Amino acid sequence: MAHARSLLFAAYWAAWTTLFLAPLAVFLLSGSPERPIRRATRLWARGILAGLRHIVGLRYVEEGRQHLPAKPCLIVANHQSTWETLAFLVLVPDVAIVAKRELLAIPVVGWFLRRSPMIVIDRGNGTQALRTMIDEGRAAVAAGRSVLIFPEGTRGDIDAPLRFKRGVELLYGRLGLPVVPVALNSGLFWPGGMATRAGTVVVSYLTAVAPGLTAAEFLRGTEGAIDRELDRWRPIGRDGLGAKAA
């Protein structure tokens, strides 16, 4: 049954995305207006989440949303699935997501993502990627938008210790913003491709980390907070408890 639902969801994804070919053509003819494209991108993401809910039975809940400040902040989240890449377009409207260039290769979706509030970087060019991330991050903040980064660089397994790649500490230092760590368990339900399972993704917003810390303090506080929160869903946490005892 789960396999059949995954296949049905894959068909739904393709059909729903195809519907956006007409708006894409209109936007091209009208000079690619920024705000309408962003609204269309959020509509597409809402449709995908609706498909997951109704076809697969995959829902989500948010915890600790009060930790998100009203003003721009840096959101640092673990990365386990495609789910969070699109869900944050809905959860935090107009957030500027630091994303890898490979996402732009997705038909139709890539065109919208390129023109939505995303900071697209080429991970193969480290120096230029850092410069792009910092410069466009500053521009996003100046426009009143928060910045979201998945500092693992690629999807990680929930059982593996969290490890940030170099760059997030530089972004933290240059932006000078409070940081909201976010822990997600999406990999339990959508680990890769279109293989999806029913359940509830938990998006846990943790206590904000203040600006102005040293790079080591920032990494220790942010990485540690997310990693400890992930123990809620690990079969056996490194404290000997984990999800089964919670």
Phi and psi restraints in degrees (value plus and minus 20) as a CYANA .aco file:
   2 ALA   PHI     -82.2   -42.2
   2 ALA   PSI     -60.1   -20.1
   3 HIS   PHI     -84.0   -44.0
   3 HIS   PSI     -61.7   -21.7
   4 ALA   PHI     -84.1   -44.1
   4 ALA   PSI     -59.6   -19.6
   5 ARG   PHI     -86.9   -46.9
   5 ARG   PSI     -56.9   -16.9
   6 SER   PHI     -83.3   -43.3
   6 SER   PSI     -62.8   -22.8
   7 LEU   PHI     -84.7   -44.7
   7 LEU   PSI     -60.6   -20.6
   8 LEU   PHI     -85.2   -45.2
   8 LEU   PSI     -59.2   -19.2
   9 PHE   PHI     -85.0   -45.0
   9 PHE   PSI     -59.8   -19.8
  10 ALA   PHI     -80.7   -40.7
  10 ALA   PSI     -60.7   -20.7
  11 ALA   PHI     -86.3   -46.3
  11 ALA   PSI     -60.0   -20.0
  12 TYR   PHI     -83.2   -43.2
  12 TYR   PSI     -64.7   -24.7
  13 TRP   PHI     -74.4   -34.4
  13 TRP   PSI     -68.6   -28.6
  14 ALA   PHI     -83.4   -43.4
  14 ALA   PSI     -63.7   -23.7
  15 ALA   PHI     -87.8   -47.8
  15 ALA   PSI     -64.0   -24.0
  16 TRP   PHI     -83.0   -43.0
  16 TRP   PSI     -61.8   -21.8
  17 THR   PHI     -86.9   -46.9
  17 THR   PSI     -58.0   -18.0
  18 THR   PHI     -79.8   -39.8
  18 THR   PSI     -53.0   -13.0
  19 LEU   PHI     -80.2   -40.2
  19 LEU   PSI     -41.7    -1.7
  20 PHE   PHI    -108.3   -68.3
  20 PHE   PSI     -17.6    22.4
  21 LEU   PHI     -84.9   -44.9
  21 LEU   PSI     -58.9   -18.9
  22 ALA   PHI     -85.2   -45.2
  22 ALA   PSI     -69.6   -29.6
  23 PRO   PHI     -79.4   -39.4
  23 PRO   PSI     -56.2   -16.2
  24 LEU   PHI     -78.7   -38.7
  24 LEU   PSI     -65.6   -25.6
  25 ALA   PHI     -83.1   -43.1
  25 ALA   PSI     -60.7   -20.7
  26 VAL   PHI     -83.7   -43.7
  26 VAL   PSI     -63.8   -23.8
  27 PHE   PHI     -83.3   -43.3
  27 PHE   PSI     -59.1   -19.1
  28 LEU   PHI     -82.0   -42.0
  28 LEU   PSI     -63.0   -23.0
  29 LEU   PHI     -90.7   -50.7
  29 LEU   PSI     -43.2    -3.2
  30 SER   PHI    -122.3   -82.3
  30 SER   PSI      -4.7    35.3
  31 GLY   PHI      66.7   106.7
  31 GLY   PSI      -1.7    38.3
  32 SER   PHI      34.8    74.8
  32 SER   PSI      42.6    82.6
  33 PRO   PHI     -84.2   -44.2
  33 PRO   PSI     112.0   152.0
  34 GLU   PHI     -84.6   -44.6
  34 GLU   PSI     -72.8   -32.8
  35 ARG   PHI     -84.7   -44.7
  35 ARG   PSI     -66.2   -26.2
  36 PRO   PHI     -80.0   -40.0
  36 PRO   PSI     -55.5   -15.5
  37 ILE   PHI     -86.6   -46.6
  37 ILE   PSI     -60.2   -20.2
  38 ARG   PHI     -83.9   -43.9
  38 ARG   PSI     -61.6   -21.6
  39 ARG   PHI     -83.4   -43.4
  39 ARG   PSI     -60.6   -20.6
  40 ALA   PHI     -85.3   -45.3
  40 ALA   PSI     -59.0   -19.0
  41 THR   PHI     -83.9   -43.9
  41 THR   PSI     -62.3   -22.3
  42 ARG   PHI     -85.8   -45.8
  42 ARG   PSI     -57.1   -17.1
  43 LEU   PHI     -82.8   -42.8
  43 LEU   PSI     -63.2   -23.2
  44 TRP   PHI     -79.5   -39.5
  44 TRP   PSI     -66.1   -26.1
  45 ALA   PHI     -83.5   -43.5
  45 ALA   PSI     -60.6   -20.6
  46 ARG   PHI     -81.8   -41.8
  46 ARG   PSI     -58.9   -18.9
  47 GLY   PHI     -84.3   -44.3
  47 GLY   PSI     -58.1   -18.1
  48 ILE   PHI     -85.9   -45.9
  48 ILE   PSI     -63.8   -23.8
  49 LEU   PHI     -83.4   -43.4
  49 LEU   PSI     -56.8   -16.8
  50 ALA   PHI     -85.5   -45.5
  50 ALA   PSI     -60.0   -20.0
  51 GLY   PHI     -82.6   -42.6
  51 GLY   PSI     -61.8   -21.8
  52 LEU   PHI     -82.1   -42.1
  52 LEU   PSI     -59.6   -19.6
  53 ARG   PHI     -88.6   -48.6
  53 ARG   PSI     -67.7   -27.7
  54 HIS   PHI    -104.8   -64.8
  54 HIS   PSI     -52.4   -12.4
  55 ILE   PHI    -111.5   -71.5
  55 ILE   PSI     -67.9   -27.9
  56 VAL   PHI    -111.2   -71.2
  56 VAL   PSI     -50.6   -10.6
  57 GLY   PHI      66.3   106.3
  57 GLY   PSI       4.5    44.5
  58 LEU   PHI    -120.4   -80.4
  58 LEU   PSI      92.1   132.1
  59 ARG   PHI    -131.5   -91.5
  59 ARG   PSI    -198.3  -158.3
  60 TYR   PHI    -166.5  -126.5
  60 TYR   PSI     135.0   175.0
  61 VAL   PHI    -152.6  -112.6
  61 VAL   PSI     131.8   171.8
  62 GLU   PHI    -131.3   -91.3
  62 GLU   PSI     117.2   157.2
  63 GLU   PHI    -144.3  -104.3
  63 GLU   PSI     118.3   158.3
  64 GLY   PHI      53.3    93.3
  64 GLY   PSI       5.9    45.9
  65 ARG   PHI     -81.0   -41.0
  65 ARG   PSI     -40.4    -0.4
  66 GLN   PHI     -84.3   -44.3
  66 GLN   PSI     -34.4     5.6
  67 HIS   PHI     -96.8   -56.8
  67 HIS   PSI     -34.4     5.6
  68 LEU   PHI     -96.5   -56.5
  68 LEU   PSI     100.4   140.4
  69 PRO   PHI     -93.7   -53.7
  69 PRO   PSI     141.7   181.7
  70 ALA   PHI     -90.6   -50.6
  70 ALA   PSI     -48.7    -8.7
  71 LYS   PHI    -112.7   -72.7
  71 LYS   PSI     147.1   187.1
  72 PRO   PHI     -75.7   -35.7
  72 PRO   PSI     125.0   165.0
  73 CYS   PHI    -164.7  -124.7
  73 CYS   PSI     152.7   192.7
  74 LEU   PHI    -121.5   -81.5
  74 LEU   PSI     100.7   140.7
  75 ILE   PHI    -121.5   -81.5
  75 ILE   PSI     104.7   144.7
  76 VAL   PHI    -137.9   -97.9
  76 VAL   PSI      97.4   137.4
  77 ALA   PHI    -148.1  -108.1
  77 ALA   PSI     130.6   170.6
  78 ASN   PHI     -94.6   -54.6
  78 ASN   PSI     141.2   181.2
  79 HIS   PHI    -150.0  -110.0
  79 HIS   PSI      95.5   135.5
  80 GLN   PHI    -144.8  -104.8
  80 GLN   PSI     -33.6     6.4
  81 SER   PHI    -178.2  -138.2
  81 SER   PSI     145.2   185.2
  82 THR   PHI     -84.5   -44.5
  82 THR   PSI     -44.0    -4.0
  83 TRP   PHI     -72.0   -32.0
  83 TRP   PSI     -72.2   -32.2
  84 GLU   PHI     -90.4   -50.4
  84 GLU   PSI     -46.5    -6.5
  85 THR   PHI     -81.3   -41.3
  85 THR   PSI     -59.9   -19.9
  86 LEU   PHI    -113.2   -73.2
  86 LEU   PSI     -51.0   -11.0
  87 ALA   PHI     -85.0   -45.0
  87 ALA   PSI     -54.6   -14.6
  88 PHE   PHI     -87.1   -47.1
  88 PHE   PSI     -39.6     0.4
  89 LEU   PHI     -83.6   -43.6
  89 LEU   PSI     -45.1    -5.1
  90 VAL   PHI    -117.4   -77.4
  90 VAL   PSI     -62.7   -22.7
  91 LEU   PHI     -85.5   -45.5
  91 LEU   PSI     -60.0   -20.0
  92 VAL   PHI    -150.0  -110.0
  92 VAL   PSI      63.6   103.6
  93 PRO   PHI     -74.3   -34.3
  93 PRO   PSI     119.2   159.2
  94 ASP   PHI      48.5    88.5
  94 ASP   PSI      -9.0    31.0
  95 VAL   PHI     -84.9   -44.9
  95 VAL   PSI     122.1   162.1
  96 ALA   PHI    -112.2   -72.2
  96 ALA   PSI      87.7   127.7
  97 ILE   PHI    -113.3   -73.3
  97 ILE   PSI     106.8   146.8
  98 VAL   PHI     -96.9   -56.9
  98 VAL   PSI      95.4   135.4
  99 ALA   PHI    -152.2  -112.2
  99 ALA   PSI     132.5   172.5
 100 LYS   PHI     -96.4   -56.4
 100 LYS   PSI     131.1   171.1
 101 ARG   PHI     -82.0   -42.0
 101 ARG   PSI     -46.6    -6.6
 102 GLU   PHI     -79.8   -39.8
 102 GLU   PSI     -45.8    -5.8
 103 LEU   PHI     -81.1   -41.1
 103 LEU   PSI     -48.2    -8.2
 104 LEU   PHI     -91.0   -51.0
 104 LEU   PSI     -31.8     8.2
 105 ALA   PHI    -100.0   -60.0
 105 ALA   PSI     -30.2     9.8
 106 ILE   PHI     -90.0   -50.0
 106 ILE   PSI     105.4   145.4
 107 PRO   PHI     -76.2   -36.2
 107 PRO   PSI     117.5   157.5
 108 VAL   PHI      46.8    86.8
 108 VAL   PSI     -76.9   -36.9
 109 VAL   PHI     -77.8   -37.8
 109 VAL   PSI     -63.6   -23.6
 110 GLY   PHI     -78.9   -38.9
 110 GLY   PSI     -57.1   -17.1
 111 TRP   PHI     -83.3   -43.3
 111 TRP   PSI     -64.3   -24.3
 112 PHE   PHI     -88.3   -48.3
 112 PHE   PSI     -60.8   -20.8
 113 LEU   PHI     -84.1   -44.1
 113 LEU   PSI     -58.0   -18.0
 114 ARG   PHI     -80.3   -40.3
 114 ARG   PSI     -54.0   -14.0
 115 ARG   PHI    -122.7   -82.7
 115 ARG   PSI     -11.7    28.3
 116 SER   PHI    -120.9   -80.9
 116 SER   PSI     157.6   197.6
 117 PRO   PHI     -93.1   -53.1
 117 PRO   PSI      52.1    92.1
 118 MET   PHI    -142.5  -102.5
 118 MET   PSI     128.0   168.0
 119 ILE   PHI    -127.3   -87.3
 119 ILE   PSI      79.8   119.8
 120 VAL   PHI    -110.2   -70.2
 120 VAL   PSI     105.8   145.8
 121 ILE   PHI    -144.4  -104.4
 121 ILE   PSI     134.2   174.2
 122 ASP   PHI    -120.7   -80.7
 122 ASP   PSI      85.3   125.3
 123 ARG   PHI     -84.7   -44.7
 123 ARG   PSI     -39.6     0.4
 124 GLY   PHI     -95.8   -55.8
 124 GLY   PSI     -33.4     6.6
 125 ASN   PHI    -138.0   -98.0
 125 ASN   PSI      64.3   104.3
 126 GLY   PHI     -75.3   -35.3
 126 GLY   PSI     -71.1   -31.1
 127 THR   PHI     -83.5   -43.5
 127 THR   PSI     -66.5   -26.5
 128 GLN   PHI     -87.4   -47.4
 128 GLN   PSI     -56.3   -16.3
 129 ALA   PHI     -82.5   -42.5
 129 ALA   PSI     -62.4   -22.4
 130 LEU   PHI     -84.1   -44.1
 130 LEU   PSI     -62.4   -22.4
 131 ARG   PHI     -84.1   -44.1
 131 ARG   PSI     -63.7   -23.7
 132 THR   PHI     -82.1   -42.1
 132 THR   PSI     -64.6   -24.6
 133 MET   PHI     -81.2   -41.2
 133 MET   PSI     -63.5   -23.5
 134 ILE   PHI     -92.6   -52.6
 134 ILE   PSI     -66.9   -26.9
 135 ASP   PHI     -83.7   -43.7
 135 ASP   PSI     -66.8   -26.8
 136 GLU   PHI     -94.4   -54.4
 136 GLU   PSI     -47.2    -7.2
 137 GLY   PHI     -84.7   -44.7
 137 GLY   PSI     -63.4   -23.4
 138 ARG   PHI     -82.9   -42.9
 138 ARG   PSI     -61.0   -21.0
 139 ALA   PHI     -83.5   -43.5
 139 ALA   PSI     -60.0   -20.0
 140 ALA   PHI     -83.9   -43.9
 140 ALA   PSI     -64.3   -24.3
 141 VAL   PHI     -83.6   -43.6
 141 VAL   PSI     -60.8   -20.8
 142 ALA   PHI     -82.2   -42.2
 142 ALA   PSI     -47.6    -7.6
 143 ALA   PHI    -108.2   -68.2
 143 ALA   PSI     -16.4    23.6
 144 GLY   PHI      69.0   109.0
 144 GLY   PSI      -2.7    37.3
 145 ARG   PHI    -128.6   -88.6
 145 ARG   PSI     126.5   166.5
 146 SER   PHI     -98.5   -58.5
 146 SER   PSI     143.1   183.1
 147 VAL   PHI    -138.4   -98.4
 147 VAL   PSI     114.4   154.4
 148 LEU   PHI    -137.3   -97.3
 148 LEU   PSI     113.7   153.7
 149 ILE   PHI    -155.5  -115.5
 149 ILE   PSI     123.0   163.0
 150 PHE   PHI    -126.1   -86.1
 150 PHE   PSI      70.9   110.9
 151 PRO   PHI     -93.4   -53.4
 151 PRO   PSI     -23.6    16.4
 152 GLU   PHI     -91.5   -51.5
 152 GLU   PSI     -41.7    -1.7
 153 GLY   PHI      67.1   107.1
 153 GLY   PSI     -45.6    -5.6
 154 THR   PHI    -175.0  -135.0
 154 THR   PSI     151.5   191.5
 155 ARG   PHI     -84.7   -44.7
 155 ARG   PSI     117.2   157.2
 156 GLY   PHI    -135.3   -95.3
 156 GLY   PSI     139.3   179.3
 157 ASP   PHI    -104.9   -64.9
 157 ASP   PSI     120.4   160.4
 158 ILE   PHI     -83.1   -43.1
 158 ILE   PSI     -45.1    -5.1
 159 ASP   PHI    -101.0   -61.0
 159 ASP   PSI     -35.1     4.9
 160 ALA   PHI    -106.7   -66.7
 160 ALA   PSI     124.5   164.5
 161 PRO   PHI     -80.0   -40.0
 161 PRO   PSI     122.8   162.8
 162 LEU   PHI     -92.6   -52.6
 162 LEU   PSI     113.3   153.3
 163 ARG   PHI    -157.8  -117.8
 163 ARG   PSI      95.8   135.8
 164 PHE   PHI    -101.0   -61.0
 164 PHE   PSI     121.6   161.6
 165 LYS   PHI    -104.3   -64.3
 165 LYS   PSI     140.8   180.8
 166 ARG   PHI     -81.3   -41.3
 166 ARG   PSI     120.9   160.9
 167 GLY   PHI     108.7   148.7
 167 GLY   PSI     -58.5   -18.5
 168 VAL   PHI     -85.0   -45.0
 168 VAL   PSI     -54.0   -14.0
 169 GLU   PHI     -88.9   -48.9
 169 GLU   PSI     -50.7   -10.7
 170 LEU   PHI     -90.5   -50.5
 170 LEU   PSI     -61.1   -21.1
 171 LEU   PHI     -82.2   -42.2
 171 LEU   PSI     -62.6   -22.6
 172 TYR   PHI     -79.1   -39.1
 172 TYR   PSI     -67.3   -27.3
 173 GLY   PHI     -85.6   -45.6
 173 GLY   PSI     -58.5   -18.5
 174 ARG   PHI     -97.9   -57.9
 174 ARG   PSI     -54.3   -14.3
 175 LEU   PHI    -100.3   -60.3
 175 LEU   PSI     -50.5   -10.5
 176 GLY   PHI      42.8    82.8
 176 GLY   PSI      19.1    59.1
 177 LEU   PHI    -133.5   -93.5
 177 LEU   PSI     136.2   176.2
 178 PRO   PHI     -83.7   -43.7
 178 PRO   PSI     129.5   169.5
 179 VAL   PHI    -133.7   -93.7
 179 VAL   PSI     110.5   150.5
 180 VAL   PHI    -127.2   -87.2
 180 VAL   PSI      88.2   128.2
 181 PRO   PHI     -92.8   -52.8
 181 PRO   PSI     123.0   163.0
 182 VAL   PHI    -152.0  -112.0
 182 VAL   PSI     110.0   150.0
 183 ALA   PHI    -131.1   -91.1
 183 ALA   PSI     114.9   154.9
 184 LEU   PHI    -149.9  -109.9
 184 LEU   PSI     130.8   170.8
 185 ASN   PHI    -134.5   -94.5
 185 ASN   PSI       7.6    47.6
 186 SER   PHI     -80.4   -40.4
 186 SER   PSI     -47.5    -7.5
 187 GLY   PHI     -84.7   -44.7
 187 GLY   PSI     -37.9     2.1
 188 LEU   PHI     -89.4   -49.4
 188 LEU   PSI     -41.9    -1.9
 189 PHE   PHI    -140.0  -100.0
 189 PHE   PSI     -46.2    -6.2
 190 TRP   PHI    -158.9  -118.9
 190 TRP   PSI      53.4    93.4
 191 PRO   PHI     -93.9   -53.9
 191 PRO   PSI     -41.5    -1.5
 192 GLY   PHI     153.7   193.7
 192 GLY   PSI     135.5   175.5
 193 GLY   PHI      39.4    79.4
 193 GLY   PSI    -159.1  -119.1
 194 MET   PHI    -127.9   -87.9
 194 MET   PSI      -5.7    34.3
 195 ALA   PHI     -96.5   -56.5
 195 ALA   PSI      84.2   124.2
 196 THR   PHI    -142.1  -102.1
 196 THR   PSI     132.3   172.3
 197 ARG   PHI    -151.6  -111.6
 197 ARG   PSI     132.7   172.7
 198 ALA   PHI     -88.9   -48.9
 198 ALA   PSI     132.9   172.9
 199 GLY   PHI     133.4   173.4
 199 GLY   PSI    -182.2  -142.2
 200 THR   PHI    -152.3  -112.3
 200 THR   PSI      95.4   135.4
 201 VAL   PHI     -95.0   -55.0
 201 VAL   PSI     110.6   150.6
 202 VAL   PHI    -123.8   -83.8
 202 VAL   PSI     106.4   146.4
 203 VAL   PHI    -128.0   -88.0
 203 VAL   PSI      87.4   127.4
 204 SER   PHI    -127.6   -87.6
 204 SER   PSI      87.7   127.7
 205 TYR   PHI    -104.2   -64.2
 205 TYR   PSI     105.0   145.0
 206 LEU   PHI    -121.8   -81.8
 206 LEU   PSI     150.9   190.9
 207 THR   PHI     -77.0   -37.0
 207 THR   PSI     114.5   154.5
 208 ALA   PHI     -84.9   -44.9
 208 ALA   PSI     125.1   165.1
 209 VAL   PHI    -118.5   -78.5
 209 VAL   PSI     110.5   150.5
 210 ALA   PHI     -90.8   -50.8
 210 ALA   PSI     133.2   173.2
 211 PRO   PHI     -92.8   -52.8
 211 PRO   PSI     146.2   186.2
 212 GLY   PHI      70.7   110.7
 212 GLY   PSI     -17.4    22.6
 213 LEU   PHI     -99.1   -59.1
 213 LEU   PSI     143.2   183.2
 214 THR   PHI     -90.2   -50.2
 214 THR   PSI     143.7   183.7
 215 ALA   PHI     -78.7   -38.7
 215 ALA   PSI     -61.3   -21.3
 216 ALA   PHI     -85.5   -45.5
 216 ALA   PSI     -61.8   -21.8
 217 GLU   PHI     -84.9   -44.9
 217 GLU   PSI     -62.4   -22.4
 218 PHE   PHI     -81.5   -41.5
 218 PHE   PSI     -68.8   -28.8
 219 LEU   PHI     -83.6   -43.6
 219 LEU   PSI     -62.9   -22.9
 220 ARG   PHI     -83.7   -43.7
 220 ARG   PSI     -63.3   -23.3
 221 GLY   PHI     -90.9   -50.9
 221 GLY   PSI     -65.3   -25.3
 222 THR   PHI     -96.5   -56.5
 222 THR   PSI     -71.3   -31.3
 223 GLU   PHI     -82.0   -42.0
 223 GLU   PSI     -61.8   -21.8
 224 GLY   PHI     -85.2   -45.2
 224 GLY   PSI     -61.0   -21.0
 225 ALA   PHI     -83.7   -43.7
 225 ALA   PSI     -64.7   -24.7
 226 ILE   PHI     -87.0   -47.0
 226 ILE   PSI     -62.9   -22.9
 227 ASP   PHI     -83.2   -43.2
 227 ASP   PSI     -60.2   -20.2
 228 ARG   PHI     -86.2   -46.2
 228 ARG   PSI     -57.9   -17.9
 229 GLU   PHI     -86.3   -46.3
 229 GLU   PSI     -54.8   -14.8
 230 LEU   PHI     -84.4   -44.4
 230 LEU   PSI     -42.1    -2.1
 231 ASP   PHI     -80.9   -40.9
 231 ASP   PSI     -39.7     0.3
 232 ARG   PHI     -79.7   -39.7
 232 ARG   PSI     -50.9   -10.9
 233 TRP   PHI    -132.7   -92.7
 233 TRP   PSI     -23.1    16.9
 234 ARG   PHI     -97.5   -57.5
 234 ARG   PSI     124.2   164.2
 235 PRO   PHI     -72.8   -32.8
 235 PRO   PSI     -63.8   -23.8
 236 ILE   PHI    -160.2  -120.2
 236 ILE   PSI      92.6   132.6
 237 GLY   PHI     -88.6   -48.6
 237 GLY   PSI     142.2   182.2
 238 ARG   PHI     -89.6   -49.6
 238 ARG   PSI     -28.0    12.0
 239 ASP   PHI    -110.3   -70.3
 239 ASP   PSI     -16.9    23.1
 240 GLY   PHI      67.8   107.8
 240 GLY   PSI     -20.8    19.2
 241 LEU   PHI    -124.7   -84.7
 241 LEU   PSI    -105.3   -65.3
 242 GLY   PHI      56.1    96.1
 242 GLY   PSI    -188.5  -148.5
 243 ALA   PHI     -84.8   -44.8
 243 ALA   PSI     -57.3   -17.3
 244 LYS   PHI     -89.9   -49.9
 244 LYS   PSI     -44.7    -4.7
 245 ALA   PHI    -116.6   -76.6
 245 ALA   PSI     -30.5     9.5
